[in-house]
Amino acid sequence: MFTEYPIIHTNIWDAFWAVPVVLVIVLAAKWLFGVKSSWLSTVATIVALIISIFISHRGNLPAGIFMGFFYSGAAIGVLYSVKQSYLAYRAN
């Protein structure tokens, strides 16, 4: 079944809407539902996989899983880099 590398047809617009949607949902989970910071990357991964598998890459499971991890990594990277930049700014 998975003996070949998957062909992933994606475009830049997937990342332009998927990453901000994941980021907004993660921030909403943190602020509205009180999700601890240690669980934010898990929430981002679950949300990104759902978006990628069922919306962006419907019908292509390997591509959906592959790109879902990229979407969650990008969203969490933005979140943590902004947090660290803010903390570094406040330290000065």
C-alpha positions in Angstrom: 0.0 0.0 0.0 2.6 2.5 1.0 5.5 1.2 -1.1 6.1 4.4 -3.1 6.6 8.0 -2.1 3.3 9.9 -2.3 2.7 12.5 -4.9 1.6 15.6 -3.0 -0.3 18.2 -5.0 -0.4 21.3 -2.9 -0.1 25.0 -3.4 0.8 28.0 -1.4 -2.8 28.9 -0.7 -3.2 25.8 1.5 -0.5 27.2 3.8 -1.9 30.7 3.7 -5.3 29.7 5.0 -4.5 26.5 7.0 -1.8 27.8 9.2 -3.7 30.9 10.4 -6.8 28.8 11.0 -4.8 26.3 13.1 -3.2 29.2 15.0 -6.5 30.8 15.7 -8.0 27.6 17.0 -5.0 26.9 19.2 -5.2 30.4 20.7 -9.0 30.0 21.2 -8.4 26.7 23.0 -5.9 28.3 25.2 -7.9 31.4 26.0 -11.5 30.1 26.0 -11.0 26.6 27.3 -7.9 27.0 29.5 -5.8 24.4 27.7 -2.3 24.2 29.3 0.7 25.4 27.3 2.1 21.9 27.4 -0.9 20.6 25.4 -0.9 23.3 22.7 1.3 21.5 20.3 -1.0 18.4 20.6 -4.1 20.5 19.9 -2.3 22.1 16.9 -1.4 18.7 15.5 -4.9 17.3 15.8 -6.5 20.4 14.3 -4.0 20.5 11.4 -4.4 16.8 10.7 -8.2 17.2 10.6 -8.0 20.2 8.2 -5.4 18.6 6.0 -6.9 15.2 5.7 -10.6 16.2 5.4 -10.3 19.5 3.6 -7.0 20.3 1.9 -6.0 16.8 0.7 -9.3 14.9 0.6 -8.9 11.5 -0.9 -5.1 11.3 -0.5 -4.4 10.1 3.1 -0.6 10.1 2.9 -0.5 13.6 1.6 -3.0 14.7 4.2 -1.0 13.3 7.0 2.3 14.7 5.6 1.0 18.2 5.1 -1.0 18.2 8.4 2.3 17.9 10.3 3.7 20.8 8.4 0.7 23.0 9.1 0.9 22.2 12.8 4.6 22.8 12.9 4.2 26.1 11.2 1.5 27.3 13.6 3.3 26.2 16.7 6.5 27.8 15.4 4.8 31.1 15.0 3.2 30.9 18.4 6.4 30.0 20.3 8.6 32.4 18.3 6.3 35.3 19.1 6.2 34.3 22.7 10.0 34.1 23.0 10.4 37.4 21.2 8.0 39.1 23.6 9.8 37.6 26.6 13.2 38.7 25.2 11.8 42.2 24.7 10.4 42.4 28.2 13.7 41.2 29.7 15.5 44.3 28.3 
